[in-house]
């Protein structure tokens, strides 16, 4: 048995749907659909994973692909979980980890969703896909679509990171630039795919991207020796990473591979686009669209996520919280983490550092708690976050070195 | 026992040197020094590796670091070895693999050398290091130096990829830009470190960078199930990757973990800077400096590598060869591999594709041989290799999709 996939269900209205034909949103209520597995049929113990390759397909029984020949892979998964003791000390913590998703194919955690989403799309006979994106998802889905021999169209705001345009085109994806935000791109894509064979694979518009993302939770548990940390801090735009991690951990609990309680989940947004933070603070079950959204952490510029109610529910169920940080704070933390730990975080990843500082300061996180930060992408994608001011010397010139000082 | 390191030896004059104090070049003849291990003392079988984490430190007995607490890591190693069947068909091959080194920390294979080199430097009490670089090595060494709490100075040609400046500075490295080539930067660094505490860690100026690079050979053998391919194709500037792979495979032969013959090694250079190709074709034992060196594959713009004689000897000992490809060829192959396999190669990595095409065409590689290409870095570092021409649409505009066509 390659997958224990059983059926799809609607987390809003409770309807169920066939997981073995292509599906979009819930036909009853328009909510995203989620995959459910027959956990009692999973034939392995967690110790069996040790013999499998270090990629996310090691968890294939808990992924939606029915047959190994439909797996589309670029070697994604088992990203490092790095102890960061000097950053921990700077934040007043004893046990701090960064899971570095920048080491995935295409440079961001979007590769997880793309690997699983494209594999399942091909398995279900889909030949052409389209999506709105803030850049990284479009780059990732274009790469996996090329690897699978499928067509991909990506609609991206003109302000998205320039390199993600290049990644999309390098993989043969069709690229459309939009004078607007991801919400505008989403409307354009919805209209364009209507009555065509093109399949809309926008965030949570199909059920399988999140199945790739949940493997962050699987890896985290396995890398910690099958236990959970106290707190997991995740930058949040569409929210699939955060709800994916909770879904993954719940499945491991269901299998008996882990014991509770779940980590308290922290949703981090930019002060310039914080609809989930505002809704969480108001005790609301869903978001209002954020007007004039704007942040250097471009990946999380999502004014009104489709899965907002799932993120809010995950925060409430795990006794979590939501924090907004300013661009100035997160840019300072790109530099701080580079200097202390040698890690070049993406701005979204650096936002988690600023959030933890605030939560330690407020007492919400105590110094003896174990905290995991998700760095969702490589700093290489955001060359503008660090100013460079270096002397320029002639080929036959010279320069002098100061006395060496160990830090 | 954490390491089986025994001593250093000079591959040119045969002198030996103490591996447990800091060493630069051979004091007798000025050649690079290489590390030798007491293979008979390695206490494990290769099967024991399966229980170790998927990073390059799984081979710690064959690495030069004496004590685990001196390991400086960002999670480097065990990069994917990807079957690329559509590219294989396009090149007329049956079994073709790409080892994707773009998924390492800092985005290139330079992370391997930096991880091991910085770890050993710290262990030997070095506090400050300096190097010339074509960009990627400087970025990598700056990151690992920051992680280790050491000082790093990087001298880089102004034409090196811009993002590597950012990576260097983000990690707190001191950056000097040089109006010239890496050879000019090397002279400047040599002069600046003289009579200071700063340690010159330029290519092969110290013995341990290559120890990190040789783990590409270890991983390749392990990932293929402890056997060797017929041909390994490597882009070559300083040459450390190519000679490192051969050194690694020789050590595995010595341990009895592999059986011969060694793969035929192919050194790939750009037509605009091909000193090793010229020397190989002339049957020479070392290179002449290449005048007016110039290529978009900037990482391999090395007019006169210090380890030239080691590369030439590795090519001769493995019945290998050396091939130069034009910038137009390698740029076309960046696009080809993106479209066929979804991989965004660096231009140096794409040069291996162009080289294989030529070698298949000439009959040097036959269609039934198993070939491995090294993609030494991420395409993210070289955003200029793929032109982007995309329509721009208003937020309230529309676009239309063509009929879907599976490729």
Contacts between the chains, C-beta under 8 A, distances in Angstrom:
chain1	res1	chain2	res2	distance
A	50	B	50	7.1
A	50	B	51	7.0
A	51	B	50	7.0
A	54	B	54	3.7
A	54	B	78	6.0
A	55	B	80	7.3
A	73	B	80	7.8
A	73	B	82	7.5
A	74	B	80	6.9
A	74	B	82	6.5
A	74	B	100	7.4
A	74	B	342	6.2
A	74	B	343	6.7
A	75	B	79	7.1
A	75	B	80	2.3
A	75	B	81	7.9
A	75	B	82	5.8
A	75	B	100	6.2
A	75	B	103	6.7
A	78	B	54	6.0
A	79	B	75	7.2
A	80	B	55	7.3
A	80	B	73	7.8
A	80	B	74	6.9
A	80	B	75	2.4
A	81	B	75	7.9
A	82	B	73	7.5
A	82	B	74	6.5
A	82	B	75	5.8
A	86	B	149	7.6
A	100	B	74	7.4
A	100	B	75	6.1
A	100	B	105	7.5
A	103	B	75	6.7
A	103	B	103	5.3
A	103	B	104	7.1
A	103	B	105	6.6
A	104	B	103	7.1
A	105	B	100	7.5
A	105	B	103	6.5
A	105	B	343	7.9
A	106	B	344	7.3
A	107	B	107	7.9
A	107	B	378	6.9
A	107	B	380	5.4
A	127	B	404	4.9
A	127	B	405	7.4
A	127	B	406	4.1
A	128	B	401	7.7
A	128	B	404	3.3
A	128	B	405	7.5
A	128	B	406	7.6
A	130	B	401	6.8
A	142	B	342	7.4
A	143	B	338	7.9
A	143	B	342	3.8
A	143	B	343	7.4
A	143	B	344	7.0
A	144	B	342	5.9
A	145	B	342	7.2
A	146	B	338	6.6
A	146	B	339	6.0
A	146	B	340	7.0
A	146	B	341	6.7
A	146	B	342	3.8
A	147	B	341	5.7
A	147	B	342	3.6
A	147	B	343	7.8
A	148	B	342	7.9
A	149	B	86	7.6
A	149	B	406	6.2
A	149	B	407	4.6
A	150	B	406	6.5
A	150	B	407	7.5
A	151	B	404	5.7
A	151	B	405	6.6
A	151	B	406	7.1
A	151	B	407	7.2
A	153	B	401	6.4
A	155	B	393	7.9
A	155	B	399	7.7
A	158	B	392	6.5
A	162	B	383	6.7
A	163	B	380	5.8
A	163	B	383	5.0
A	165	B	388	4.8
A	165	B	390	6.7
A	166	B	344	7.9
A	166	B	379	7.7
A	166	B	383	5.0
A	166	B	385	7.9
A	166	B	386	5.0
A	166	B	388	5.8
A	167	B	344	5.7
A	167	B	379	7.3
A	167	B	380	7.3
A	169	B	386	5.6
A	169	B	387	7.7
A	169	B	388	5.0
A	169	B	390	7.3
A	170	B	334	6.8
A	170	B	335	6.8
A	170	B	338	3.9
A	170	B	344	4.7
A	170	B	379	6.3
A	170	B	385	7.8
A	170	B	386	4.4
A	171	B	338	4.8
A	171	B	339	7.0
A	171	B	342	5.1
A	171	B	344	6.8
A	172	B	338	6.3
A	172	B	339	4.0
A	175	B	388	7.0
A	175	B	390	4.0
A	176	B	390	6.3
A	176	B	391	5.8
A	176	B	393	5.9
A	176	B	399	5.6
A	177	B	390	5.2
A	177	B	391	6.9
A	177	B	392	4.4
A	177	B	393	6.9
A	178	B	392	7.7
A	178	B	393	5.5
A	178	B	394	7.9
A	178	B	395	6.2
A	179	B	392	6.5
A	179	B	393	6.9
A	179	B	394	5.2
A	179	B	395	5.4
A	180	B	394	7.5
A	180	B	395	3.0
A	181	B	395	7.6
A	184	B	395	3.9
A	184	B	396	7.6
A	188	B	393	6.7
A	188	B	397	7.0
A	188	B	398	6.5
A	188	B	399	6.4
A	191	B	398	6.0
A	192	B	398	7.0
A	192	B	399	5.5
A	192	B	400	6.4
A	192	B	401	5.2
A	193	B	401	6.7
A	196	B	401	5.4
A	196	B	403	7.9
A	196	B	404	7.2
A	197	B	403	7.2
A	197	B	404	4.2
A	198	B	401	5.1
A	198	B	404	5.9
A	334	B	170	6.8
A	335	B	170	6.8
A	338	B	143	7.9
A	338	B	146	6.5
A	338	B	170	3.9
A	338	B	171	4.8
A	338	B	172	6.3
A	339	B	146	6.0
A	339	B	171	7.0
A	339	B	172	4.0
A	340	B	146	7.1
A	341	B	146	6.7
A	341	B	147	5.7
A	342	B	74	6.2
A	342	B	142	7.4
A	342	B	143	3.8
A	342	B	144	5.9
A	342	B	145	7.2
A	342	B	146	3.7
A	342	B	147	3.6
A	342	B	148	7.9
A	342	B	171	5.1
A	343	B	74	6.7
A	343	B	105	7.9
A	343	B	143	7.4
A	343	B	147	7.8
A	344	B	106	7.3
A	344	B	143	7.0
A	344	B	166	7.9
A	344	B	167	5.7
A	344	B	170	4.7
A	344	B	171	6.8
A	378	B	107	6.8
A	378	B	380	6.8
A	379	B	166	7.7
A	379	B	167	7.3
A	379	B	170	6.3
A	380	B	107	5.3
A	380	B	163	5.8
A	380	B	167	7.3
A	380	B	378	6.8
A	380	B	380	4.5
A	380	B	381	6.5
A	381	B	380	6.5
A	383	B	162	6.7
A	383	B	163	5.0
A	383	B	166	5.0
A	385	B	166	7.9
A	385	B	170	7.8
A	386	B	166	5.0
A	386	B	169	5.6
A	386	B	170	4.4
A	387	B	169	7.7
A	388	B	165	4.8
A	388	B	166	5.8
A	388	B	169	5.0
A	388	B	175	7.0
A	390	B	165	6.7
A	390	B	169	7.3
A	390	B	175	4.0
A	390	B	176	6.3
A	390	B	177	5.1
A	391	B	176	5.8
A	391	B	177	6.9
A	392	B	158	6.5
A	392	B	177	4.5
A	392	B	178	7.7
A	392	B	179	6.5
A	393	B	155	7.9
A	393	B	176	5.9
A	393	B	177	6.9
A	393	B	178	5.5
A	393	B	179	6.9
A	393	B	188	6.7
A	394	B	178	7.9
A	394	B	179	5.2
A	394	B	180	7.5
A	395	B	178	6.2
A	395	B	179	5.4
A	395	B	180	3.0
A	395	B	181	7.6
A	395	B	184	3.8
A	396	B	184	7.6
A	397	B	188	7.0
A	398	B	188	6.4
A	398	B	191	5.9
A	398	B	192	7.0
A	399	B	155	7.8
A	399	B	176	5.6
A	399	B	188	6.4
A	399	B	192	5.5
A	400	B	192	6.3
A	401	B	128	7.7
A	401	B	130	6.8
A	401	B	153	6.4
A	401	B	192	5.2
A	401	B	193	6.7
A	401	B	196	5.4
A	401	B	198	5.1
A	403	B	196	7.8
A	403	B	197	7.2
A	404	B	127	4.9
A	404	B	128	3.3
A	404	B	151	5.7
A	404	B	196	7.2
A	404	B	197	4.2
A	404	B	198	5.9
A	405	B	127	7.4
A	405	B	128	7.6
A	405	B	151	6.6
A	406	B	127	4.2
A	406	B	128	7.6
A	406	B	149	6.2
A	406	B	150	6.5
A	406	B	151	7.1
A	407	B	149	4.6
A	407	B	150	7.4
A	407	B	151	7.1
